[in-house]
Amino acid sequence: MLSTFLGEDQRRITYSHVSNFSNNGYWKLILLVGTKIHRVVVKLAVEIMDSSPLEGFHQFNLRDELFWFGKPRFLLRIIQFISFQNAFEMATYIWSLVRT
């Protein structure tokens, strides 16, 4: 259906951008970071429930040891890199559609 609205050049550009993003392996990095954040959240939730399961307000102890290499800033930089790559890919894709 998309091929009826787009010309031959636009179809080639559209396919190349989609396949370029999926082949770069950024999806692996996104899954890795998401899994690590999930693990940190679950670990903190278990610690809270073990210490005081029925109280209303819970405080948690966010420590550097929960993150890779004991550096939470490293995880933040990876998230920023993924966000930049995603924004750049989307801008390039939209620009390629508008350009013609």
C-alpha positions in Angstrom: 0.0 0.0 0.0 2.8 2.4 0.8 4.4 1.7 -2.5 1.4 3.1 -4.4 1.9 6.5 -2.7 5.7 6.7 -2.9 7.9 7.0 -6.0 10.7 4.5 -6.7 13.4 6.8 -5.1 11.4 7.3 -2.0 10.8 3.6 -1.5 14.5 2.9 -1.8 15.4 5.7 0.7 12.6 4.6 3.2 13.8 1.0 3.1 17.5 1.9 3.5 16.8 4.0 6.6 14.7 1.3 8.2 17.1 -1.5 7.5 20.1 0.7 8.5 18.6 1.3 12.0 17.7 -2.3 12.5 21.1 -3.6 11.4 23.1 -1.3 13.6 22.3 -3.1 16.7 21.0 -0.2 18.7 18.0 -2.4 19.6 20.4 -4.7 21.5 21.7 -1.7 23.5 18.2 -0.6 24.2 17.3 -4.0 25.5 20.4 -4.2 27.6 19.9 -0.8 29.3 16.2 -1.5 29.8 17.0 -4.8 31.5 19.5 -3.2 33.8 17.1 -0.5 34.8 14.4 -3.1 35.5 16.8 -5.0 37.6 17.7 -2.0 39.7 14.0 -1.1 40.2 13.1 -4.7 41.2 16.0 -4.9 43.6 15.0 -1.7 45.3 11.4 -2.8 45.5 12.4 -6.1 47.2 14.6 -4.2 49.7 11.7 -1.9 50.6 9.2 -4.7 51.1 11.7 -6.7 53.2 12.4 -3.7 55.5 8.8 -2.4 56.0 6.1 -4.1 54.1 3.0 -2.3 55.4 4.1 1.2 56.0 2.7 4.0 53.8 5.8 6.0 52.8 8.9 4.1 51.8 12.4 5.4 51.4 14.9 3.6 49.4 18.7 3.6 49.4 19.9 4.2 45.8 23.5 3.1 45.7 26.2 3.2 43.1 26.8 -0.5 43.5 23.5 -1.2 41.8 24.8 0.1 38.5 27.4 -1.2 36.0 31.0 -0.6 37.3 29.5 1.3 40.3 28.9 4.3 38.0 25.3 5.4 37.5 26.6 8.2 35.2 27.7 5.5 32.7 24.1 4.3 32.4 22.9 7.8 32.0 25.4 8.4 29.1 24.2 5.3 27.4 20.6 6.4 27.7 21.6 9.8 26.3 23.4 8.2 23.4 20.4 6.0 22.5 18.1 9.0 22.6 20.4 11.0 20.4 20.7 8.2 17.9 16.9 7.7 17.8 16.3 11.4 17.3 18.9 11.6 14.5 17.4 8.5 12.7 13.9 10.0 12.9 15.1 13.4 11.7 17.0 11.8 8.8 14.0 9.7 7.8 11.5 12.6 7.9 14.0 14.8 6.0 14.3 12.2 3.3 10.6 12.1 2.9 10.1 15.8 2.8 13.1 16.5 0.6 11.4 15.1 -2.6 
